[in-house]
Amino acid sequence: MKKSLSRRQFVNFSGSLAAAATLTPSILHAMSPFSRPGKPRLSTSIAAYSFREYFVDSTRRRQEIISEQHISLFDFIDYCADQGCAGTELTGYYFPKGIDGNFLLRIKRHAFLRGVAISGTAVGNTFTHAPGEKRAEQLAYVNRWIDHASIMGAPHLRVFAGNQGNQPFETAKKHCIEGLQECGKYAAKKGVFLGIENHGGIVAEADPLISIVQAVDNPWVGINLDTGNFHTDDVYGDIAKCAPYAVNVQLKVEVRPRGQKRKSKADLGRLIRILKNANYQGYVALEHEAAEDPWKTIPVYLAELDRLIQG
């Protein structure tokens, strides 16, 4: 005969279950949009990619960098601090070859002393390879950058999905999900979020991207939402779909909907409203790709973003 619980035992047992649900909501509901209590909180950052034409190997002497109007990652961190940004996004492309822990710690120290958080870093990878040598190399590459992010104290690593290639779409999607699941497990152990970007290929549209994140089912994996990368009929609608799953936002000042040959100015106010309506809380990294001088226009765009965020 089964022994029933006393009233006190039942209350204690129920309370334990309620406490567990309170402590681990993201794990219990990993397939759902991120649950964020409180009000939306948007913090500005700048993506190093904005100055892609000006980066040089960070080991060069500072006087050479200044005289040629080139910058190192340390100079870029200084720039973000001088612009009053809360964060600095250090794109992986601009780190010197042969990165070691000492260099990463120097970066971390420099950012801390300038009062700027390293909002994240970013790599270019492919998850759609079939199992084999190429796939193993890509997974190892992403995991290596998870380690780099962890050492620097960067909470987020931007990753790509990849292209369909000469395989059925569903097969490419399956490979991407498996790769993201594997790296996502490692990222969770390191306390680093992986944000898969809407960067064309198999994630050129919102619905496939969201379905991949849902299938991965990892509370440390979300979307790196690039506001300039949807070229669909309803760009702003697709951004709104993805915003609840965003772990980082890269904001571009231009959009190009389907059928539009040239880029047009983005409605920054609308983009900020979309993020606020999704109760997004995190970094909004300005990623400047427009055919303008970033040194002149980035301060203007940052001032506009600050006004919209505060409004």
C-alpha positions as CSV (number, residue, x, y, z in Angstrom):
1,M,0.0,0.0,0.0
2,K,1.3,3.4,-0.9
3,K,1.9,5.7,1.9
4,S,0.3,9.2,1.4
5,L,2.1,12.4,2.2
6,S,1.2,14.3,5.3
7,R,-0.1,17.9,4.7
8,R,3.2,19.3,5.9
9,Q,5.2,17.0,3.6
10,F,2.9,17.9,0.7
11,V,3.4,21.6,1.3
12,N,7.2,21.2,1.5
13,F,7.3,19.1,-1.6
14,S,5.1,21.6,-3.6
15,G,7.3,24.4,-2.4
16,S,10.4,22.7,-3.5
17,L,9.0,22.2,-7.0
18,A,7.9,25.9,-7.2
19,A,11.4,27.0,-6.1
20,A,13.0,24.8,-8.7
21,A,10.8,26.3,-11.4
22,T,11.7,29.8,-10.2
23,L,15.4,29.1,-10.2
24,T,15.6,27.5,-13.7
25,P,12.9,29.1,-15.9
26,S,15.2,29.4,-19.0
27,I,16.1,25.7,-18.8
28,L,12.4,24.6,-18.4
29,H,11.3,26.8,-21.3
30,A,14.3,26.8,-23.5
31,M,12.3,26.5,-26.8
32,S,10.3,29.7,-25.9
33,P,11.4,33.3,-26.4
34,F,13.6,34.5,-23.6
35,S,11.7,35.5,-20.5
36,R,13.0,38.9,-19.2
37,P,11.3,40.4,-16.1
38,G,11.2,44.2,-15.8
39,K,11.3,46.9,-18.4
40,P,13.4,46.9,-21.7
41,R,17.0,48.0,-21.2
42,L,19.1,48.8,-24.3
43,S,22.8,49.5,-24.0
44,T,24.9,50.9,-26.9
45,S,28.0,49.2,-28.3
46,I,29.9,49.5,-31.5
47,A,30.9,46.5,-33.7
48,A,34.6,46.6,-34.7
49,Y,33.4,45.6,-38.2
50,S,32.4,49.2,-38.5
51,F,36.1,50.1,-38.9
52,R,37.0,47.1,-41.0
53,E,39.1,49.3,-43.4
54,Y,41.2,50.7,-40.6
55,F,42.4,47.7,-38.5
56,V,46.0,46.6,-38.5
57,D,47.8,43.9,-36.5
58,S,47.6,45.1,-32.9
59,T,51.4,44.4,-32.4
60,R,52.4,47.5,-34.5
61,R,53.7,50.5,-32.9
62,R,51.1,53.1,-31.9
63,Q,52.8,56.0,-33.7
64,E,52.7,54.1,-36.9
65,I,49.0,53.4,-36.4
66,I,48.2,57.1,-35.7
67,S,50.2,58.4,-38.7
68,E,48.4,56.1,-41.1
69,Q,45.0,56.6,-39.6
70,H,44.9,52.9,-38.7
71,I,43.8,51.4,-35.4
72,S,44.4,48.4,-33.2
73,L,41.8,46.7,-31.0
74,F,43.1,48.7,-28.1
75,D,42.5,52.0,-30.0
76,F,39.0,50.8,-30.9
77,I,38.2,50.1,-27.2
78,D,39.3,53.7,-26.5
79,Y,37.1,55.0,-29.2
80,C,34.0,53.2,-27.8
81,A,34.8,54.6,-24.4
82,D,35.3,58.1,-25.7
83,Q,31.9,57.9,-27.5
84,G,30.2,57.0,-24.1
85,C,29.2,53.5,-25.1
86,A,28.5,50.9,-22.5
87,G,30.1,48.1,-24.6
88,T,32.6,47.3,-27.3
89,E,32.1,44.4,-29.8
90,L,35.4,42.9,-30.8
91,T,35.0,41.1,-34.1
92,G,37.3,38.1,-34.3
93,Y,38.6,39.1,-37.7
94,Y,40.8,41.8,-36.3
95,F,42.7,39.9,-33.6
96,P,46.3,39.2,-34.5
97,K,47.3,35.7,-35.7
98,G,48.4,33.3,-33.0
99,I,46.2,34.7,-30.2
100,D,47.3,33.6,-26.8
101,G,45.9,34.0,-23.3
102,N,48.2,36.9,-22.5
103,F,46.9,39.0,-25.4
104,L,43.3,38.3,-24.4
105,L,44.0,39.3,-20.8
106,R,45.6,42.5,-22.0
107,I,42.4,43.3,-24.0
108,K,40.2,42.5,-21.0
109,R,42.3,44.7,-18.7
110,H,42.3,47.6,-21.1
111,A,38.6,47.5,-21.5
112,F,38.0,47.3,-17.8
113,L,40.3,50.3,-17.1
114,R,38.4,52.3,-19.7
115,G,35.1,51.4,-18.1
116,V,33.8,49.6,-21.1
117,A,32.3,46.1,-21.2
118,I,33.3,43.7,-23.9
119,S,29.8,43.1,-25.2
120,G,30.8,40.2,-27.4
121,T,32.9,38.9,-30.1
122,A,32.2,37.4,-33.5
123,V,33.5,34.7,-35.9
124,G,32.7,33.6,-39.4
125,N,32.0,29.9,-39.5
126,T,29.9,27.2,-41.2
127,F,27.7,24.7,-39.4
128,T,26.1,23.1,-42.5
129,H,29.0,20.8,-43.4
130,A,28.2,17.1,-43.3
131,P,30.0,15.1,-40.6
132,G,33.7,14.8,-41.5
133,E,37.0,16.7,-41.4
134,K,35.6,20.1,-42.5
135,R,32.8,19.9,-39.9
136,A,35.2,18.9,-37.1
137,E,37.5,21.9,-38.0
138,Q,34.6,24.3,-37.9
139,L,33.3,23.0,-34.5
140,A,36.8,23.2,-33.1
141,Y,37.2,26.7,-34.4
142,V,33.9,27.9,-32.7
143,N,34.9,26.2,-29.5
144,R,38.3,27.9,-29.5
145,W,36.5,31.2,-29.8
146,I,34.2,30.3,-27.0
147,D,37.4,29.9,-24.9
148,H,38.6,33.3,-26.1
149,A,35.4,34.9,-25.2
150,S,35.4,33.3,-21.8
151,I,38.9,34.6,-21.0
152,M,38.0,38.1,-22.1
153,G,34.8,38.1,-20.1
154,A,32.7,38.5,-23.3
155,P,29.2,37.1,-22.7
156,H,28.4,36.6,-26.3
157,L,29.8,35.0,-29.5
158,R,28.2,35.6,-32.9
159,V,28.2,32.6,-35.2
160,F,26.9,31.9,-38.7
161,A,24.8,29.0,-39.9
162,G,26.2,28.4,-43.4
163,N,24.9,27.8,-46.9
164,Q,22.8,25.0,-48.3
165,G,25.5,23.9,-50.8
166,N,24.8,20.8,-52.9
167,Q,22.5,19.2,-50.3
168,P,18.8,19.4,-49.6
169,F,17.8,22.3,-47.5
170,E,16.5,20.1,-44.7
171,T,19.8,18.2,-44.6
172,A,21.8,21.4,-44.4
173,K,19.5,22.6,-41.6
174,K,19.9,19.3,-39.7
175,H,23.7,19.6,-39.9
176,C,23.5,23.2,-38.6
177,I,21.3,22.2,-35.7
178,E,23.6,19.4,-34.7
179,G,26.7,21.6,-34.9
180,L,25.0,24.4,-32.9
181,Q,23.9,21.9,-30.3
182,E,27.4,20.6,-29.9
183,C,29.0,24.0,-29.6
184,G,26.1,25.2,-27.5
185,K,26.8,22.6,-24.9
186,Y,30.4,23.7,-24.6
187,A,29.4,27.4,-24.6
188,A,27.0,26.7,-21.7
189,K,29.8,25.2,-19.6
190,K,31.9,28.4,-20.3
191,G,29.0,30.8,-19.6
192,V,29.0,32.2,-23.1
193,F,25.9,32.8,-25.2
194,L,26.0,31.8,-28.8
195,G,24.0,34.1,-31.2
196,I,23.3,32.7,-34.6
197,E,23.0,35.5,-37.1
198,N,20.4,36.0,-39.8
199,H,23.3,36.1,-42.3
200,G,21.8,34.7,-45.5
201,G,22.3,31.1,-46.5
202,I,19.8,28.8,-44.8
203,V,18.8,31.6,-42.3
204,A,18.0,34.3,-44.9
205,E,14.5,34.4,-43.5
206,A,13.0,34.6,-40.0
207,D,11.1,31.4,-39.8
208,P,13.9,28.9,-40.6
209,L,16.2,30.8,-38.2
210,I,13.7,30.7,-35.3
211,S,13.0,27.0,-36.0
212,I,16.8,26.2,-35.7
213,V,17.0,28.0,-32.4
214,Q,14.0,26.2,-31.1
215,A,15.3,22.8,-32.3
216,V,18.7,23.4,-30.6
217,D,16.8,23.9,-27.3
218,N,19.6,25.4,-25.3
219,P,19.1,28.4,-23.0
220,W,22.5,29.6,-23.9
221,V,21.7,29.8,-27.7
222,G,19.7,32.5,-29.3
223,I,19.7,34.9,-32.3
224,N,22.3,37.5,-33.1
225,L,19.8,39.9,-34.7
226,D,21.3,41.9,-37.6
227,T,18.7,44.5,-38.6
228,G,20.2,45.0,-42.0
229,N,20.4,41.4,-43.2
230,F,16.8,40.5,-44.0
231,H,16.1,41.1,-47.7
232,T,12.5,39.9,-47.5
233,D,9.1,41.4,-48.3
234,D,8.6,42.5,-44.7
235,V,12.0,43.4,-43.2
236,Y,10.6,45.0,-40.1
237,G,8.1,42.2,-39.5
238,D,10.9,39.6,-39.7
239,I,13.0,41.6,-37.2
240,A,10.0,41.7,-34.9
241,K,9.6,37.9,-35.1
242,C,13.2,37.4,-34.1
243,A,13.5,40.0,-31.4
244,P,12.1,37.9,-28.6
245,Y,14.9,35.3,-29.3
246,A,17.7,37.9,-29.5
247,V,20.8,37.6,-27.3
248,N,22.6,40.4,-29.1
249,V,21.5,43.1,-31.7
250,Q,23.7,44.5,-34.4
251,L,22.0,47.6,-35.7
252,K,22.6,48.8,-39.2
253,V,21.5,52.2,-40.5
254,E,20.3,50.8,-43.8
255,V,17.8,48.1,-45.0
256,R,17.1,46.6,-48.4
257,P,13.7,44.8,-48.8
258,R,13.1,42.3,-51.6
259,G,12.8,44.0,-55.0
260,Q,14.7,47.1,-53.9
261,K,18.0,47.4,-55.8
262,R,19.6,49.9,-53.5
263,K,19.8,50.2,-49.7
264,S,17.7,52.8,-48.1
265,K,17.9,54.5,-44.7
266,A,16.5,52.4,-41.9
267,D,13.8,53.7,-39.6
268,L,15.9,53.7,-36.4
269,G,12.9,54.8,-34.3
270,R,10.9,51.8,-35.6
271,L,13.8,49.4,-34.9
272,I,14.1,50.7,-31.3
273,R,10.3,50.4,-30.8
274,I,10.5,46.8,-32.0
275,L,13.2,45.9,-29.5
276,K,11.4,47.7,-26.7
277,N,8.1,45.9,-27.6
278,A,10.0,42.6,-27.3
279,N,11.2,43.7,-23.9
280,Y,14.8,43.2,-25.2
281,Q,17.4,43.8,-22.5
282,G,21.0,43.8,-23.7
283,Y,23.4,45.4,-26.1
284,V,22.6,47.2,-29.3
285,A,25.9,47.2,-31.3
286,L,26.0,49.8,-34.1
287,E,27.5,48.0,-37.1
288,H,28.3,50.7,-39.7
289,E,28.3,49.4,-43.3
290,A,27.0,52.5,-45.1
291,A,29.1,54.2,-47.7
292,E,30.0,57.0,-45.4
293,D,33.0,58.0,-43.3
294,P,32.5,56.1,-40.1
295,W,34.6,58.6,-38.2
296,K,32.1,61.3,-39.0
297,T,28.8,59.5,-39.0
298,I,29.1,57.0,-36.1
299,P,29.0,59.8,-33.5
300,V,25.8,61.2,-35.2
301,Y,24.1,57.8,-35.3
302,L,25.0,57.0,-31.6
303,A,23.5,60.3,-30.5
304,E,20.3,59.5,-32.4
305,L,20.2,56.0,-30.9
306,D,20.8,57.4,-27.4
307,R,17.9,59.8,-27.9
308,L,15.6,57.1,-29.2
309,I,16.5,54.6,-26.4
310,Q,15.9,57.2,-23.7
311,G,12.7,58.5,-25.3
